[in-house]
Amino acid sequence: MSTTTVTGSPSPDDNTSIQDARPDNVRVLRPQVSDATDPGKALAPKIYDSEIVTPSESAAVDLRMAAQQVARRAPGQVVRVVRVVATHDRTRRAGKAVARSLFLYVPVGASRVAVRVWEAKTNSRYERMMRAAEAAGDLERVAEWEQRAELARERRHRRRMAMLQAPAVVVKATVISTLSLTVFLFALGIVLAIAEGDIAAVLGPITAAIQAVRFTAWLVSVLAMPVLIAAPCVGVGLLWNIGRKAEIAPKWLAKQNTGSDVGVPITPSIVVTALRDLGIAELRKAIKDMGDAGASLLGPIVIAGRGVEVDVTLPSGVATDEVLARRAKLAENLNRHEHELFMTKPQAARTVRLWIADSGALDEPIGPSPLVIDESMTADMYTGRAPWGEDLRGEAAAISLLQRHLLCTGLSNQGKTAALRALALWLALDRTVEFHIADLKGIGDWHMFDELATTLIEGPTDEHVILATLMLEWGVAEMERRLEAVDPETHKNGVTRDLARSAAGFHPIVLVVDEAQQAFMCPAIGEDKRPYGGSKNTSRYFMAARKLHNQGRAVNVILWQGTQNPTDQNLPKLVREGAHIRASLVVGTEAEARMALGDKAINGGAAPHKLRQGLDKGTLVVAGDGVPLPAGQSSITIRTHFIDGDGATEIADRAKQLRGRRHTSGSTEPAAPARDLLADVDEAMKEETRVRTEVIRQRLAELCPDAYEGMTAKELSDALGIVGVEPYKAHGGVMTVRLTDVRDALTERDENGGE
């Protein structure tokens, strides 16, 4: 059998004939190169003689050629496999782990043990702590550590003197113990000999003791070798474990972080590292120079609600404002988002208080309002506090509203109206409080106060702004009436709770204007040529608000305002600074935050402009009087309870059942004039010479339910005493009023020009 091999290429003209004449077992290897100058000249193929093989032999040839090809590629494949294995992440981690275990952990552990022994035997620990306290500028702690160092030096001296006397003491104790033991064993032998009648038993205890010593020596000799072999292994293992826990390794040997650091627990080392990397050169240098690596800067890290709280005492040369200005970077260094870090200035000097939220904790909703879940709740403006929400610690945040003007501002659709309304709903459960409300949005947010408020204005037009302005001007007139009615001789403590709950006309009046920016920006001008809006002295709304802020609090006439996007145009400076309680939801810029809360709160760490629009709805930064501020802080962050429209309506219905429904007006006459108690009592007595107070109370409730319904006999007696009529106890101990006393009080008041 032979195989024919063809080389060269046939002429184009002969291509078909050659292919047809080629045997099946002929294979063309490569074309033959010709030196012919004529490219059209055909090259004759060269034929080689060879052996013709069978199909099975051909298959064997193919397998052999494939094996040769694999053999040629094998070295490259091996190199690639070795490279992948050597550079794989698991290989690197395993190699680093082996290197740390063999070459790092034991030396580090030995150095740690050596340092501990050295500090235990010397004063180096105390000197290190003194250097750290000195670097922090804490001279009191320096003196404290210096005193501790002296005591440690004295104790160490006493131990050394005791060691000098130890050999003589040990020898003496050994001799005495041996003699005592020998005498004891000999006496025991005598007792045994007498008991057994055998003189040889005298030496029995001594012989037993000698055998015990011999057994102990044998046991020690047997265990000595295993103990000597195991002791170094155990020692190396302990050093390895100490070095492993130290977590000290060069960067190329350090453990690879396989997960995210977000949400890791806050530890002192994390806080110090975050401060060190804050970009403040003086702070970084001070931490580096401290012997305790900056640990003395930190107070205790305590759990505070949905996060932790720690006070940082800054070293000399570092201002608190420098740290407060780097909130975003510090939050990132702590593995937190910016909104999960709150920084304030506590009472201690040169200190910054950090509240660090648990990762994601501020995205979880808080529970429902107590107003919703406790149907038996009532309110008292004088003694109670309104449940508004929770602070960052998770503790209830309750606000005192007694005689305090309020301002609530923020971006649109962030929960301003709901937050303001929640306070009004609580106050509605105090039946002595009278409401006058102007909702200048007018989409029903305050409609549940219909038949609860005396005045309810709903709408965004200039006409509604005019009505709101007239409402405030009525409030000013009522304030002036009350100021004139206050008798300094009788009312030495101002408008007290008893006076406010009497029928003397000093009950709390709350004027609420929601979307107050509409009023300040209103272009309408009255018949007297005075504008209703604006921020000048000619503005009617502005001047009414200023007058109420100046003197309304003293006689229980209070103004609450809610506004959007505060500017000098839609919220003048004199108006915003007149509020006792200032609350801000998220705002756009720091300038708006300063307008909302004031410079003091912002300089103290308040940052409503750092809240997240849309995500922190209902979260308020609150400053001012009546707010439960921690000592030294100028603001507090409150996550308010959200009460939806249905819940607000249910609470309002409970208030109506408690207070009784009243006629609500939307006119420019927001309230009827205050009742004249003396005149009403004179009418209720119906010319009878003496009438019991309980009967008078019932007749007054029938005469004017809005003013007198729900008043108790004691409250009526107190109110009469204030206006100069003292009820007395008639026969049977029943409180009674004389008609002559009422007429005399009326005559005296008229003669003095009173109302």
C-alpha positions in Angstrom: 0.0 0.0 0.0 1.3 3.5 -0.8 0.2 7.1 -0.2 0.6 9.7 -2.9 1.4 13.2 -1.7 1.0 16.2 -4.0 2.9 19.5 -3.6 2.6 22.6 -5.7 -0.5 24.2 -7.3 -1.9 23.3 -10.6 -2.7 25.8 -13.4 -6.1 27.5 -13.1 -6.9 25.9 -16.4 -6.2 22.4 -15.1 -7.7 22.8 -11.7 -10.8 20.8 -12.4 -9.1 18.0 -14.2 -6.5 17.6 -11.5 -9.1 17.5 -8.7 -11.0 14.9 -10.6 -7.9 12.8 -11.1 -6.7 13.1 -7.5 -7.0 9.9 -5.5 -9.0 10.0 -2.3 -5.9 9.4 -0.2 -3.9 12.2 -1.8 -3.3 15.3 0.5 -1.9 18.6 -0.7 0.6 19.9 1.8 1.6 23.3 0.4 2.1 25.0 -2.9 5.5 24.8 -4.6 7.4 28.0 -5.0 8.5 28.6 -8.6 11.2 30.9 -9.9 9.3 31.3 -13.2 8.9 34.9 -14.3 5.7 34.1 -16.1 2.9 34.1 -13.5 0.6 32.5 -16.0 2.9 29.5 -16.5 1.5 26.4 -14.7 3.7 24.5 -12.2 3.8 20.8 -12.6 2.9 19.0 -9.2 5.5 16.9 -7.6 4.4 13.4 -6.7 6.0 11.5 -3.8 5.7 7.8 -3.4 4.2 6.7 -0.1 2.3 3.9 1.5 -1.5 3.7 1.3 -3.1 3.1 4.8 -6.4 1.7 5.9 -9.0 3.8 7.6 -8.1 2.4 11.0 -4.5 3.2 10.4 -5.5 6.7 9.3 -7.5 7.2 12.5 -4.4 6.1 14.5 -2.4 8.7 12.7 -5.0 11.4 13.5 -4.9 10.4 17.2 -1.1 10.6 17.2 -1.1 14.0 15.6 -3.8 15.3 18.1 -1.7 14.0 21.0 1.4 15.8 19.6 -0.7 19.0 19.4 -1.9 18.6 23.0 1.7 18.0 24.1 2.8 21.2 22.4 0.0 23.2 24.2 0.4 21.5 27.6 3.2 23.8 29.0 1.1 26.9 28.3 -1.9 25.4 29.9 0.1 24.5 33.0 1.4 28.0 33.2 -2.1 29.5 32.9 -3.4 27.1 35.6 -0.6 27.9 38.0 -1.0 31.6 37.4 -4.8 31.5 38.1 -4.3 29.4 41.2 -1.5 31.6 42.5 -3.4 34.8 41.9 -6.8 33.6 43.1 -8.4 35.5 46.0 -8.7 32.4 48.1 -5.0 31.6 47.6 -3.9 35.1 48.6 -6.1 35.0 51.7 -4.8 31.5 52.6 -1.2 32.6 52.0 -1.7 35.7 54.1 -3.3 33.7 56.9 -0.4 31.3 56.9 2.1 34.1 56.9 0.4 35.9 59.8 0.2 32.7 61.8 3.8 31.7 61.2 5.7 35.0 61.2 3.5 37.7 62.8 1.1 36.6 65.6 3.7 35.0 67.9 6.1 37.9 67.8 3.3 40.4 68.3 1.9 38.3 71.1 5.3 38.1 72.7 5.7 41.9 72.4 2.3 42.5 74.0 3.1 40.2 76.9 6.5 41.9 77.3 4.8 45.3 77.4 2.3 44.1 80.0 5.0 42.6 82.2 7.1 45.8 81.8 4.1 48.0 82.7 3.3 45.8 85.7 6.8 46.0 87.0 7.4 49.7 86.3 5.6 53.0 86.2 5.5 53.2 82.4 1.7 52.7 82.2 1.1 55.7 84.5 3.6 57.8 82.6 1.8 57.0 79.3 -1.6 58.0 80.8 -0.1 61.2 82.1 1.3 62.1 78.7 -2.1 61.4 77.1 -4.0 63.5 79.7 -1.4 66.3 79.2 -1.8 66.2 75.5 -5.6 66.5 75.9 -5.1 69.5 78.2 -6.8 67.7 81.2 -4.6 68.8 84.1 -6.9 67.3 86.7 -6.4 63.8 85.2 -2.7 64.5 85.0 -2.6 65.1 88.7 -4.8 62.0 89.4 -2.4 59.7 87.4 0.6 61.2 89.1 -0.9 60.4 92.4 -1.6 56.8 91.3 2.0 56.5 90.1 3.3 57.5 93.5 1.1 54.9 95.2 2.2 52.2 92.8 5.9 53.1 93.4 5.4 52.8 97.1 3.6 49.4 96.8 6.4 48.1 94.6 9.0 49.2 97.1 7.2 47.4 99.9 7.1 44.2 97.8 10.8 44.4 97.1 11.7 44.8 100.8 9.4 41.8 101.5 11.3 39.8 98.9 14.6 40.5 100.7 13.3 39.0 103.9 11.6 36.2 102.1 14.5 33.6 102.2 14.8 33.7 106.0 11.0 33.6 106.4 10.8 30.6 104.0 13.6 28.7 105.8 12.0 29.3 109.2 8.6 28.3 108.0 10.0 25.1 106.4 11.8 24.1 109.6 8.8 24.7 111.8 6.4 23.0 109.3 8.7 19.9 109.1 9.1 19.6 112.9 5.4 20.1 113.5 4.5 17.5 110.9 7.0 15.0 112.4 5.7 15.5 115.9 2.1 15.2 114.6 2.9 11.9 112.8 4.8 10.5 115.7 1.9 11.3 118.1 -0.5 9.7 115.6 1.7 6.6 115.6 1.7 6.4 119.4 -2.1 6.6 119.4 -2.3 3.8 116.7 0.2 1.7 118.7 -1.9 2.0 121.9 -5.1 1.2 120.0 -3.7 -1.8 118.2 -1.4 -3.0 121.0 1.5 -3.2 118.5 4.6 -1.0 119.2 5.6 -1.3 115.5 2.6 0.9 114.6 4.4 3.9 116.0 6.3 4.4 112.8 3.3 3.6 110.6 2.3 7.3 109.9 5.9 8.3 109.2 6.3 5.4 106.8 3.1 6.3 105.0 4.3 9.9 104.6 7.6 8.8 103.2 5.8 6.5 100.7 3.6 9.4 99.7 6.6 11.6 99.1 8.2 8.8 97.0 5.0 8.3 95.0 4.9 12.1 94.3 8.5 12.1 93.1 7.7 9.2 90.8 4.7 10.9 89.4 6.6 14.1 88.8 9.3 12.2 87.0 6.7 10.5 84.8 4.9 13.7 84.0 7.9 15.9 83.6 8.7 15.0 80.0 5.1 15.5 78.7 4.8 18.8 80.6 8.1 20.0 79.3 7.1 19.2 75.8 3.5 20.6 76.1 4.5 23.8 78.0 6.3 25.5 75.1 3.4 24.5 72.7 0.8 26.0 75.1 3.0 29.1 75.5 3.3 29.6 71.8 -0.4 29.0 71.4 -1.2 31.7 74.0 1.2 34.1 72.3 -0.4 33.3 68.9 -3.8 34.0 70.3 -2.8 37.3 71.9 -1.1 38.4 68.7 -4.2 37.4 66.6 -6.5 39.5 68.8 -4.2 42.5 68.6 -5.1 42.7 64.8 -1.8 44.4 64.0 -0.4 43.6 60.6 1.3 45.4 57.7 -0.9 46.4 54.9 0.3 43.6 52.6 -0.5 41.0 55.3 -3.7 42.5 56.6 -7.0 40.6 56.4 -9.0 41.5 53.3 -12.3 43.1 54.1 -14.8 40.8 52.4 -17.9 42.7 53.4 -19.2 46.2 53.9 -18.3 48.2 57.0 -21.7 49.9 56.9 -23.6 49.2 60.0 -20.7 47.8 62.1 -21.0 48.5 65.8 -19.4 51.8 67.0 -16.3 51.2 69.1 -13.8 53.6 70.7 -11.2 52.7 68.0 -13.6 53.5 65.2 -14.5 56.9 66.7 -10.8 57.8 67.3 -9.8 56.7 63.8 -12.7 58.7 62.3 -11.6 61.8 64.2 -8.0 61.3 63.3 -8.8 61.1 59.6 -11.1 64.1 59.7 -8.6 66.3 58.0 -7.8 68.6 61.0 -4.0 68.7 61.4 -4.0 69.7 65.0 -6.4 66.9 65.9 -4.4 64.3 64.0 -1.2 65.4 65.6 -2.7 65.4 69.1 -4.1 61.9 68.7 -0.7 60.7 67.4 1.1 62.2 70.4 -1.2 60.6 72.9 0.2 57.5 74.6 -3.3 55.9 74.6 -3.8 56.6 70.9 -6.6 59.1 71.6 -8.8 57.0 73.9 -8.8 59.7 76.5 -10.6 62.0 74.2 -13.8 59.9 74.5 -16.3 59.6 77.2 -18.3 56.4 77.7 -20.1 55.2 74.6 -23.7 54.6 75.8 -26.7 53.2 74.0 -29.2 56.0 73.3 -32.4 54.8 71.7 -31.8 53.7 68.1 -28.0 54.5 68.3 -25.2 55.3 70.6 -24.0 58.6 72.1 -20.5 59.7 73.0 -18.9 62.9 74.1 -15.6 63.9 72.5 -13.3 66.3 74.5 -11.2 68.0 71.9 -7.5 68.7 72.5 -6.3 72.2 72.9 -6.0 74.0 69.6 -9.0 72.3 68.0 -12.3 74.3 67.8 -15.7 72.6 68.1 -16.8 74.5 65.0 -14.1 72.8 62.9 -15.5 69.4 63.8 -19.1 70.4 63.4 -18.3 71.7 59.9 -17.1 68.3 58.8 -20.2 66.3 59.6 -20.4 64.6 56.2 -16.8 63.4 56.3 -17.0 62.3 59.9 -20.2 60.3 59.1 -18.4 58.5 56.3 -15.4 57.8 58.5 -17.9 56.2 61.0 -19.4 54.1 58.2 -22.7 55.9 58.4 -24.7 58.1 56.1 -24.7 61.8 56.9 -28.3 61.8 58.1 -27.3 59.1 60.7 -24.9 61.4 62.5 -26.1 64.3 64.7 -23.6 66.6 66.3 -24.3 69.1 69.1 -22.4 71.1 71.7 -23.1 69.9 75.3 -22.6 71.9 78.4 -19.0 71.0 78.9 -16.4 73.2 77.3 -14.4 72.1 74.2 -16.7 69.1 73.8 -18.7 67.8 70.8 -21.5 65.3 71.5 -22.0 62.7 68.7 -25.2 60.7 68.3 -24.6 57.9 65.8 -27.7 56.0 64.6 -27.8 52.3 64.1 -27.5 51.8 60.3 -31.0 52.2 58.8 -32.7 52.9 62.1 -33.9 56.3 61.1 -35.7 54.9 58.1 -38.0 52.8 60.3 -41.3 54.5 61.3 -42.1 55.3 64.9 -45.2 54.2 66.7 -48.6 55.9 66.6 -49.4 59.0 68.6 -50.8 58.6 72.2 -53.7 60.8 71.1 -54.8 58.0 68.7 -54.4 55.0 71.0 -55.5 56.5 74.3 -59.1 57.6 73.9 -59.3 58.7 77.6 -56.5 61.3 77.2 -57.3 64.9 78.2 -55.1 68.0 78.1 -54.2 70.9 80.4 -52.3 73.8 78.9 -50.9 74.9 82.3 -49.7 71.6 83.7 -49.5 69.2 80.7 -47.2 68.6 77.7 -48.2 67.7 74.2 -47.0 64.3 72.9 -45.3 65.3 69.7 -43.1 62.4 68.9 -39.7 60.8 69.8 -36.2 62.2 70.1 -33.3 60.4 68.6 -32.8 58.4 71.8 -36.3 56.9 71.3 -37.7 58.7 74.3 -41.0 60.5 74.2 -40.7 64.2 73.2 -43.4 66.2 74.9 -43.8 70.0 74.4 -45.0 72.6 76.9 -47.3 75.0 75.1 -48.2 77.3 78.0 -48.1 80.9 76.8 -45.7 80.2 74.0 -45.8 81.5 70.4 -44.8 78.9 67.9 -43.3 78.9 64.4 -43.1 75.8 62.2 -41.4 75.9 58.8 -39.9 73.7 56.1 -40.1 72.7 52.5 -43.5 71.9 51.0 -45.0 68.5 51.5 -42.7 67.5 54.4 -45.3 67.2 57.2 -45.5 70.8 58.5 -49.3 71.0 58.7 -49.6 67.5 60.3 -47.0 68.4 62.9 -48.7 71.7 63.8 -52.1 70.1 63.8 -51.0 67.4 66.2 -50.3 70.0 68.8 -53.6 71.7 68.2 -55.5 68.4 68.5 -53.9 67.8 71.9 -54.7 71.3 73.1 -58.3 70.8 71.9 -58.7 68.3 74.7 -58.4 71.2 77.1 -61.9 72.7 77.1 -60.8 76.1 78.3 -58.8 76.8 75.1 -60.4 78.7 72.3 -59.2 78.3 68.7 -59.2 80.7 65.8 -57.7 79.1 62.7 -56.8 80.4 59.2 -55.9 77.7 56.8 -54.5 79.6 53.8 -54.1 76.4 51.8 -57.8 75.5 52.1 -57.9 71.9 51.1 -59.4 70.6 54.3 -56.3 69.9 56.5 -58.0 71.8 59.4 -61.7 71.1 58.5 -62.1 68.7 61.5 -62.0 71.8 63.7 -65.4 72.9 62.4 -67.7 73.1 65.4 -64.6 73.1 67.6 -62.9 76.4 66.7 -64.6 79.7 67.0 -63.2 80.9 63.7 -62.2 78.6 60.8 -61.0 80.4 57.6 -60.2 78.0 54.7 -58.8 79.2 51.3 -55.8 80.6 49.5 -57.1 83.8 48.0 -56.4 87.4 48.9 -59.9 87.5 50.5 -59.0 84.7 52.8 -55.8 86.5 53.7 -57.8 89.6 54.6 -60.0 87.5 56.8 -56.9 86.1 58.5 -55.5 89.6 59.0 -58.8 90.7 60.6 -58.7 87.6 62.8 -55.2 88.6 64.1 -56.4 92.2 64.6 -59.3 90.9 66.7 -56.7 89.0 68.7 -54.8 92.2 69.3 -58.0 94.0 70.5 -58.7 91.1 72.8 -55.2 91.2 74.1 -55.4 94.9 74.8 -58.8 94.4 76.6 -57.2 91.8 78.8 -54.1 93.9 79.6 -56.4 96.7 80.8 -58.5 94.3 82.8 -55.6 92.8 84.8 -55.5 94.3 88.3 -51.9 94.4 89.6 -53.2 94.3 93.1 -55.5 91.3 92.6 -53.5 89.4 90.0 -50.0 89.5 91.5 -48.9 86.4 89.7 -50.3 87.3 86.3 -52.8 85.1 84.5 -52.7 81.9 86.7 -54.4 78.6 86.0 -57.3 79.5 88.3 -57.9 82.8 86.6 -57.7 81.3 83.2 -60.3 78.6 84.2 -62.6 81.1 85.7 -65.2 83.1 83.7 -63.3 86.3 84.0 -62.3 86.3 80.3 -58.6 85.2 80.6 -59.0 81.7 79.1 -56.3 80.7 76.5 -56.8 81.8 72.9 -54.8 80.2 70.2 -54.6 81.9 66.8 -53.3 79.5 64.1 -52.3 80.7 60.7 -51.2 77.8 58.4 -49.3 78.8 55.2 -48.6 82.2 56.7 -46.3 83.1 53.8 -49.5 83.7 51.8 -50.3 86.5 54.2 -46.9 88.2 54.1 -46.8 88.0 50.3 -50.4 89.2 49.8 -50.6 92.3 47.5 -54.1 93.4 48.6 -54.5 97.0 50.0 -57.3 98.1 52.3 -59.5 101.1 52.2 -57.1 102.9 54.5 -54.4 102.5 51.8 -52.5 100.1 54.1 -51.3 96.8 52.6 -52.4 93.6 54.2 -49.2 91.8 53.3 -45.5 92.8 53.4 -43.0 93.3 56.1 -43.1 97.0 56.7 -44.7 98.9 59.5 -47.6 99.7 57.3 -48.5 96.0 56.8 -51.6 95.1 58.8 -50.8 91.4 59.1 -47.2 92.1 60.0 -48.0 94.6 62.7 -50.8 92.5 64.2 -48.4 89.5 64.5 -45.7 91.8 66.0 -48.1 93.1 68.6 -49.3 89.6 69.6 -45.6 88.5 69.9 -44.8 91.5 72.1 -47.5 91.2 74.7 -50.1 88.5 73.9 -48.3 85.7 75.9 -48.9 87.6 79.2 -52.7 87.4 78.8 -53.0 84.0 77.1 -53.4 85.2 73.5 -51.0 83.0 71.5 -50.0 83.0 67.8 -48.9 79.8 66.0 -47.7 80.1 62.4 -46.7 77.6 59.7 -44.7 78.7 56.7 -42.8 77.3 53.7 -39.3 78.0 52.5 -38.5 80.9 54.9 -37.0 84.1 53.4 -36.9 87.7 54.6 -39.8 88.4 52.3 -42.3 85.7 53.3 -41.2 85.5 56.9 -39.7 88.7 58.3 -37.0 88.6 60.9 -39.0 90.3 63.6 -41.8 87.8 63.2 -39.7 84.7 63.2 -37.7 85.9 66.2 -40.8 86.6 68.2 -41.7 82.8 68.4 -40.8 81.1 71.7 -40.7 77.6 70.0 -39.2 77.4 66.5 -39.3 74.1 64.6 -38.0 73.3 61.2 -38.4 70.4 58.9 -36.0 69.9 56.0 -35.0 73.2 54.3 -32.9 73.8 51.3 -29.9 75.7 52.6 -28.1 76.7 55.7 -29.3 80.3 55.3 -32.9 79.1 55.4 -32.0 76.9 58.4 -30.7 80.0 60.2 -33.9 81.9 59.4 -36.0 79.0 60.7 -34.1 78.3 64.0 -31.8 81.2 64.6 -28.0 81.5 64.6 -27.6 80.1 68.1 -29.2 76.8 67.3 -27.3 76.3 64.0 -24.0 77.2 65.6 -24.8 74.7 68.3 -25.1 71.9 65.8 -28.7 72.1 64.5 -28.9 71.1 60.9 -32.4 70.9 59.3 -30.8 71.5 55.9 -29.0 68.2 56.3 -32.3 66.3 56.6 -33.4 64.3 53.5 -36.3 65.8 51.5 -39.0 63.2 51.1 -37.3 60.6 53.4 -37.3 62.5 56.6 -41.0 63.7 56.5 -42.2 64.8 59.9 -38.7 65.0 61.4 -38.2 68.4 63.1 -35.3 70.2 64.5 -36.8 72.2 67.4 -35.2 75.1 69.4 -36.5 77.4 72.0 -38.5 77.5 75.2 -40.8 74.7 76.2 -38.7 72.0 74.5 -37.0 69.3 76.6 -33.5 70.2 75.6 -30.5 68.3 77.1 -28.3 70.4 79.3 -26.1 72.7 77.3 -27.8 72.0 73.9 -29.7 74.6 71.9 -31.9 72.3 69.9 -33.3 68.8 69.7 -34.4 66.6 66.8 -37.9 65.1 67.1 -39.5 62.5 64.8 -43.1 63.4 65.1 -46.1 61.1 65.3 -48.1 61.3 62.1 -51.8 61.6 62.6 -53.7 61.2 59.3 -57.0 62.9 58.4 -59.2 60.1 59.8 -57.3 59.9 63.0 -57.4 63.7 63.4 -61.2 63.7 62.8 -61.7 61.0 65.5 -59.6 63.1 68.0 -61.6 66.2 67.1 -64.8 64.4 67.7 -63.7 63.3 71.1 -62.8 67.0 71.8 -66.3 68.1 70.7 -67.8 65.5 73.1 -65.7 66.9 75.9 -66.2 70.6 75.2 -69.5 70.6 73.5 -70.1 71.7 69.9 -70.0 75.4 69.1 -70.8 77.6 66.2 -67.8 78.1 63.9 -67.6 81.3 62.0 -65.6 82.1 58.9 -66.5 85.8 59.0 -64.4 88.8 59.9 -66.0 88.7 63.3 -64.1 85.7 64.7 -65.6 85.7 68.2 -68.3 87.1 70.3 -67.2 89.6 73.0 -66.1 88.1 76.3 -68.9 87.4 78.8 -69.5 89.8 81.7 -69.6 87.3 84.6 -71.1 89.8 87.2 -73.9 90.8 84.8 -74.6 87.2 83.9 -74.7 86.1 87.6 -77.0 89.1 88.3 -79.4 87.9 85.6 -79.2 84.3 86.7 -80.2 85.1 90.3 -83.5 86.4 89.0 -83.9 89.0 91.8 -83.6 86.3 94.5 -81.8 87.5 97.6 -79.7 84.4 98.1 -79.0 81.6 95.6 -76.8 78.5 95.9 -73.7 78.5 93.6 -74.7 75.2 92.1 -78.1 76.7 91.0 -76.3 79.7 89.6 -73.9 77.4 87.7 -76.8 75.6 86.1 -78.6 78.8 85.1 -75.4 80.2 83.6 -75.0 77.1 81.5 -78.5 77.6 80.2 -77.9 81.3 79.6 -74.7 80.9 77.6 -73.6 77.3 77.0 -70.5 78.3 75.0 -69.1 80.2 78.0 -70.3 78.3 81.0 -71.1 74.7 80.0 -68.8 72.4 82.0 -67.9 74.9 84.7 -67.9 73.4 88.2 -69.3 75.0 91.3 -65.8 75.4 92.7 -64.6 77.1 89.5 -67.6 79.5 89.7 -66.8 80.3 93.3 -63.2 81.0 92.4 -64.2 83.2 89.5 -66.6 85.2 91.7 -63.9 85.7 94.2 -61.7 87.2 91.6 -64.3 89.8 90.6 -65.0 90.7 94.2 -67.9 88.4 95.2 -67.2 86.0 98.0 -69.7 83.1 98.3 -70.4 82.0 101.9 -71.6 78.8 103.6 -75.3 79.0 104.5 -77.1 76.6 106.8 -76.1 73.1 106.0 -72.7 74.1 104.6 -74.0 74.9 101.1 -72.1 77.6 99.2 -74.4 80.6 98.6 -74.2 84.0 96.9 -76.0 87.1 98.0 -77.6 89.3 95.4 -76.5 92.4 97.3 -72.8 91.3 97.0 -73.2 91.0 93.2 -74.9 94.4 92.9 -72.2 96.1 95.1 -69.5 94.6 92.9 -71.2 95.9 89.8 -71.6 99.4 91.3 -68.0 99.5 92.5 -66.7 98.4 89.1 -68.8 101.0 87.3 -67.6 103.7 89.6 -64.0 102.7 89.0 -64.5 102.8 85.2 -64.0 99.1 84.9 -65.7 96.8 82.4 
